């Protein structure tokens, strides 16, 4: 009787964490698959972050069951990533031309205001 109890206890301690560990990556894989499908359909640039920490920027061209194809921006080479190797897939965010114009206009306005402070005796400081 004690052997059966020891066997059951050992089984619970060994098998239960293994089953729980398998369910967490499945959720991550499914999330990566959904993100890749969404970005491939919209033809939007993507940023892929792998589990080892490397980042890739480019365009997702096709999505299969367990992997997706990706064209890198800098080299125009096609790479294939397995969903199990990917930590995160996100939209590649970059500053547009309008954003740069806004930043430049704000900086120019700040320079003009600082230059006019001593002339008009404004209390700028």
Beta strands, then each sheet from edge to edge (+ up, - down):
strand 1: 45-50
strand 2: 55-63
strand 3: 67-72
strand 4: 78-82
strand 5: 86-91
sheet 1: 4+ 3- 2+ 1- 5+
end
